[in-house]
């Protein structure tokens, strides 16, 4: 089954609830597919929290820790979360010997108890996050990146990370704490990773609340619909399938859909992995 998280909003940006499976249409490479799985919102998520601990983040970590703790507190209580901190190197936080938790206090402690140091291995942290997500209980997955800079310390290259993102089940969310100087920062990287995977990227100003943005990410994850369908069997090389999700709900006005724009089917397999994603209007166009 190909599982597709879908966010639906109205013209004012408010989440639209109460839709049924009959309101959705899934189009795979131009062919309509029957929806075999449907879940209305608030299904539990395996979440990786990727927190920049490079030297410049030192003064920001207490606020970041409190904001991510707020996100955990407002998330589904069944969510599994883990913390990866990255500077020159990448490490996974432990919670009483375990790598997953849903305890906001443990998450805040894991973020604020690590010293800020060195450079920024952003791409390496995403690769580690993608790998660790597979150990979680839930098939619905997300990475949330909090960083103030581009990458200057990774072994991985951006094109490798983008390929991983296109073949992963994870949506990527980002909070980019971009400075006025903008030195060594690359917000377009965060924007593209978020857009291609169906997530969101935020770049708060000096007076914006990181906690408010964290809560918005939590609401987005809890407000998604989950659609599933069985892709056509195929043989030969893996191929990218263009995916369009349409919503037609009478009396709801013009609705906007956010979902990934495709997935890849492995050779002789019907188990899909996500590809790119994009915002789609109710008629499926960007």
PyMOL commands that set and color helices and strands:
alter all, ss='L'
color gray80, all
select helices_A, chain A and resi 21-23+55-74+104-112+122-133+158-166+187-197+210-222
alter helices_A, ss='H'
color red, helices_A
select strands_A, chain A and resi 2-9+24-28+31-33+37-40+46-52+80-86+90-92+141-147+170-176+201-202+225-229+239-247+256-260+262-265+272-274+277-281
alter strands_A, ss='S'
color yellow, strands_A
deselect
rebuild
show_as cartoon
